[in-house]
């Protein structure tokens, strides 16, 4: 019984989607393909929009500096980590050699 109810709801939903698409498809076909809506902006609005975009772009220069700074810090840390790793490997080798010498003396 529950499966029958779920199947009926599914069919009604599918019919609703087909009805809506059938009604809206001709309107969607008439829309321009390149995304323009065909309404021309007044020159004042166009110039204002350009000015806002120019000033808004300058706001994103600071994050670029931050990104460069963080990248530099990351590279510096990776280089120092590599040097520390080489130093630790050298110390471990010396400790292993010292342990071998102690074991040979006993």
C-alpha positions as CSV (number, residue, x, y, z in Angstrom):
1,X,0.0,0.0,0.0
2,X,2.8,2.4,0.9
3,X,4.6,1.6,-2.4
4,X,1.4,2.4,-4.3
5,X,1.1,5.8,-2.6
6,X,4.7,6.6,-3.2
7,X,4.3,5.5,-6.9
8,X,1.3,7.8,-7.3
9,X,3.1,10.7,-5.7
10,X,6.0,10.0,-8.1
11,X,3.8,10.0,-11.1
12,X,2.0,13.2,-10.1
13,X,5.4,14.9,-9.5
14,X,6.7,13.7,-12.9
15,X,3.5,15.0,-14.6
16,X,3.9,18.3,-12.9
17,X,7.5,18.7,-14.0
18,X,6.5,17.7,-17.6
19,X,3.6,20.2,-17.5
20,X,5.9,23.1,-16.3
21,X,8.6,22.3,-18.8
22,X,6.1,22.1,-21.6
23,X,4.7,25.5,-20.7
24,X,8.0,27.2,-20.2
25,X,10.1,25.6,-23.0
26,X,8.9,28.0,-25.7
27,X,9.8,31.0,-23.5
28,X,13.2,29.5,-22.7
29,X,13.9,28.9,-26.4
30,X,13.2,32.6,-27.1
31,X,15.9,33.8,-24.6
32,X,19.2,34.8,-26.2
33,X,22.0,32.2,-26.1
34,X,24.9,34.5,-25.0
35,X,23.3,35.5,-21.7
36,X,22.4,39.1,-22.6
37,X,18.9,40.1,-21.8
38,X,18.5,42.8,-24.5
39,X,18.1,45.7,-22.1
40,X,20.6,48.4,-22.7
41,X,22.1,50.1,-19.6
42,X,22.2,53.9,-19.5
43,X,25.6,55.4,-19.9
44,X,25.6,56.7,-16.4
45,X,25.0,53.3,-14.9
46,X,27.6,51.7,-17.1
47,X,30.3,54.3,-16.1
48,X,29.4,54.0,-12.4
49,X,29.7,50.2,-12.7
50,X,33.1,50.5,-14.3
51,X,34.3,52.9,-11.6
52,X,33.1,50.5,-8.9
53,X,34.9,47.6,-10.6
54,X,38.1,49.6,-10.8
55,X,38.1,50.5,-7.1
56,X,36.9,47.1,-6.0
57,X,39.9,45.5,-7.8
58,X,42.3,47.6,-5.6
59,X,40.7,46.0,-2.6
60,X,42.0,42.6,-3.7
61,X,45.6,43.7,-3.9
62,X,46.1,43.4,-0.2
63,X,45.1,39.7,-0.1
64,X,47.7,39.2,-2.9
65,X,50.4,40.6,-0.7
66,X,49.1,38.4,2.1
67,X,49.2,35.4,-0.2
68,X,52.8,36.2,-1.2
69,X,53.9,36.8,2.4
70,X,52.3,33.5,3.5
71,X,53.9,31.6,0.6
72,X,57.3,33.1,1.5
73,X,56.9,32.1,5.1
74,X,55.8,28.6,4.0
75,X,58.9,28.2,1.8
76,X,61.1,29.5,4.6
77,X,59.7,27.0,7.1
78,X,60.0,24.1,4.6
79,X,63.7,25.0,4.0
80,X,64.4,25.3,7.7
81,X,62.6,22.0,8.4
82,X,64.8,20.3,5.7
83,X,68.0,21.7,7.3
84,X,66.8,20.6,10.8
85,X,66.0,17.1,9.4
86,X,69.6,16.8,7.9
87,X,71.0,17.9,11.3
88,X,68.9,15.3,13.1
89,X,70.0,12.6,10.8
90,X,73.6,13.5,11.4
91,X,73.1,13.4,15.1
92,X,71.3,10.1,14.9
93,X,74.2,8.6,12.9
94,X,76.7,9.8,15.5
95,X,74.6,8.4,18.4
96,X,74.4,5.0,16.6
97,X,78.1,4.9,16.0
98,X,78.7,5.8,19.7
99,X,76.3,3.0,20.7
100,X,78.2,0.5,18.5
101,X,81.5,1.6,20.0
102,X,80.1,1.2,23.6
103,X,78.8,-2.3,22.8
104,X,82.2,-3.3,21.3
105,X,84.0,-2.2,24.4
106,X,81.8,-4.4,26.6
